[in-house]
Amino acid sequence: MTDTLPLPAVRGTLTPFRPLADLTWLRVGGPAEWLFQPADVEDLSDFLAALPPAIAVFPIGVGSNLIVRDGGIPGVVIRLGRGFNGIETGDRTVRAGAAALDAHVARKAAAEGLDLTFLRTIPGSIGGAVRMNAGCYGTYVADRFVSAEAILRNGDRVVLGREALAFGYRETFLPEGAVIVSATFRAPSGDPAALEALMAEQVARRDASQPVKERTAGSTFRNPSGASSTGRADDSHDMKAWKLIDDAGMRGARRGGAEMSPKHANFLINAGGATAADLEGLGEEVRNKVFQSSGLWLEWEIMRVGTPAGN
Ligand SMILES: Cc1cc2nc3c(=O)[nH]c(=O)nc-3n(C[C@H](O)[C@H](O)[C@H](O)COP(=O)(O)OP(=O)(O)OC[C@H]3O[C@@H](n4cnc5c(N)ncnc54)[C@H](O)[C@@H]3O)c2cc1C
């Protein structure tokens, strides 16, 4: 890594060698070669247009689905903040900035009698939710999505519809280096008090079954097979990753500071002092053990990004 990249001038904040651990839920990983926090959409677009094409760009949300490796991320990491977190409601529609938190969007929508309750228990941002086709309790972003506005790697501002994003199970097709800046959802109408009550019930259910107070990144591995264009079929599939991990005897397994949660076997946690290598190494050990016991290879759902230490 070098701090001499020829970077364009910006109105937001550009920070060299910015540690990323405190910007992720797992609290591990090395620095971004540069961290860019744009002031607004124009700042982001001008920056990307002027940035030499050979320099890699990686957008992050609030890091709730990421292991950043210990050597950090080369190039420019882009994190949206103020200026990208507005939420507007309309006639059965909600438009939210990519930095808005899913839970805030769900609550604001509910207060206006609009049902995006499925977002309430997902701890990410709207940019991350669209990118990951996030979903909970049987509803996915793909079910409510209208369009997203994005800035492409060359600085062009585009609107992407559902065909362009080609939603799959916990994934979408997003051009390399593109940054989502806002998304519009269609929301069924509902009674605000009933929607609030439903969300409270969902939060209680989640708190009872997941280690949400821990340093984790949610489900570590996808449930095997059954993926569909909305992802729904996958969650209804009998073969659950947590069950395969349990059967392989890996619930509670540890490596360094990394642990497979005793509360939910498919949640990898930083139990204290873990490195990214501990977490990824334990995850790979789980994959091997599950293969030995079931003949199935689990696929990572958590994204692992950046370079290992020493590279
Ligand atoms: C306790 C816990 C519970 C969870 N429960 C669920 C759940 O029920 N359902 C579920 O689907 N997920 C769940 N997750 C996983 C995670 O919250 C989701 O994947 C979430 O959508 C990630 O959003 P983020 O903002 O944290 O994105 P990040 O983790 O920061 O990034 C994830 C991906 O999105 C991309 N990205 C982020 N922002 C942008 C942007 N503006 N433009 C382009 N790309 C972008 C990143 O490049 C990366 O590829 C859970 C995680 C935790 C920790």
The ligand as a MOL file (V3000), in Angstrom:
LIG
                    3D

  0  0  0     0  0            999 V3000
M  V30 BEGIN CTAB
M  V30 COUNTS 53 58 0 0 0
M  V30 BEGIN ATOM
M  V30 1 C -26.7560 -9.6240 14.1300 0
M  V30 2 C -26.9220 -9.6540 12.6360 0
M  V30 3 C -28.1180 -10.0840 12.0880 0
M  V30 4 C -28.2950 -10.1090 10.6980 0
M  V30 5 N -29.4880 -10.5150 10.1970 0
M  V30 6 C -29.7030 -10.4760 8.8690 0
M  V30 7 C -30.9730 -10.8460 8.3290 0
M  V30 8 O -31.9030 -11.1820 9.0380 0
M  V30 9 N -31.1260 -10.7900 6.9800 0
M  V30 10 C -30.1140 -10.4130 6.1550 0
M  V30 11 O -30.3220 -10.3660 4.9380 0
M  V30 12 N -28.9010 -10.0580 6.6360 0
M  V30 13 C -28.6790 -10.0760 7.9660 0
M  V30 14 N -27.4500 -9.7260 8.4570 0
M  V30 15 C -26.3520 -9.3910 7.5270 0
M  V30 16 C -26.2420 -7.9010 7.1580 0
M  V30 17 O -26.8380 -7.0770 8.1430 0
M  V30 18 C -26.8720 -7.6100 5.8070 0
M  V30 19 O -26.2030 -8.3060 4.7750 0
M  V30 20 C -26.8470 -6.1080 5.4740 0
M  V30 21 O -27.6620 -5.8920 4.3460 0
M  V30 22 C -25.4470 -5.5580 5.2030 0
M  V30 23 O -25.5400 -4.1400 5.1440 0
M  V30 24 P -24.2870 -3.2210 5.5100 0
M  V30 25 O -24.6940 -1.8170 5.3420 0
M  V30 26 O -23.7560 -3.5850 6.8480 0
M  V30 27 O -23.2590 -3.6380 4.3740 0
M  V30 28 P -21.7230 -4.0480 4.5150 0
M  V30 29 O -21.6080 -5.2480 5.3910 0
M  V30 30 O -20.9210 -2.8620 4.8730 0
M  V30 31 O -21.4050 -4.4700 3.0160 0
M  V30 32 C -22.0070 -5.6220 2.4610 0
M  V30 33 C -21.9000 -5.5510 0.9420 0
M  V30 34 O -22.6960 -4.4650 0.4880 0
M  V30 35 C -21.9120 -3.6010 -0.3170 0
M  V30 36 N -22.3890 -2.2370 -0.1050 0
M  V30 37 C -22.6730 -1.6120 1.0630 0
M  V30 38 N -23.0980 -0.3650 0.8360 0
M  V30 39 C -23.0750 -0.1870 -0.5000 0
M  V30 40 C -23.3980 0.9050 -1.3610 0
M  V30 41 N -23.8240 2.0810 -0.8950 0
M  V30 42 N -23.2440 0.7260 -2.6950 0
M  V30 43 C -22.8050 -0.4510 -3.1960 0
M  V30 44 N -22.4910 -1.5090 -2.4380 0
M  V30 45 C -22.6260 -1.3770 -1.1050 0
M  V30 46 C -20.4710 -3.8100 0.1410 0
M  V30 47 O -19.5610 -3.4810 -0.8850 0
M  V30 48 C -20.4820 -5.2880 0.4360 0
M  V30 49 O -20.3320 -5.9820 -0.7780 0
M  V30 50 C -27.2490 -9.6880 9.8430 0
M  V30 51 C -26.0360 -9.2260 10.4040 0
M  V30 52 C -25.8780 -9.2050 11.7790 0
M  V30 53 C -24.5980 -8.6710 12.3490 0
M  V30 END ATOM
M  V30 BEGIN BOND
M  V30 1 1 1 2
M  V30 2 1 2 3
M  V30 3 2 2 52
M  V30 4 2 3 4
M  V30 5 1 4 5
M  V30 6 1 4 50
M  V30 7 2 5 6
M  V30 8 1 6 7
M  V30 9 1 6 13
M  V30 10 2 7 8
M  V30 11 1 7 9
M  V30 12 1 9 10
M  V30 13 2 10 11
M  V30 14 1 10 12
M  V30 15 2 12 13
M  V30 16 1 13 14
M  V30 17 1 14 15
M  V30 18 1 14 50
M  V30 19 1 15 16
M  V30 20 1 16 17
M  V30 21 1 16 18
M  V30 22 1 18 19
M  V30 23 1 18 20
M  V30 24 1 20 21
M  V30 25 1 20 22
M  V30 26 1 22 23
M  V30 27 1 23 24
M  V30 28 2 24 25
M  V30 29 1 24 26
M  V30 30 1 24 27
M  V30 31 1 27 28
M  V30 32 2 28 29
M  V30 33 1 28 30
M  V30 34 1 28 31
M  V30 35 1 31 32
M  V30 36 1 32 33
M  V30 37 1 33 34
M  V30 38 1 33 48
M  V30 39 1 34 35
M  V30 40 1 35 36
M  V30 41 1 35 46
M  V30 42 1 36 37
M  V30 43 1 36 45
M  V30 44 2 37 38
M  V30 45 1 38 39
M  V30 46 1 39 40
M  V30 47 2 39 45
M  V30 48 1 40 41
M  V30 49 2 40 42
M  V30 50 1 42 43
M  V30 51 2 43 44
M  V30 52 1 44 45
M  V30 53 1 46 47
M  V30 54 1 46 48
M  V30 55 1 48 49
M  V30 56 2 50 51
M  V30 57 1 51 52
M  V30 58 1 52 53
M  V30 END BOND
M  V30 END CTAB
M  END
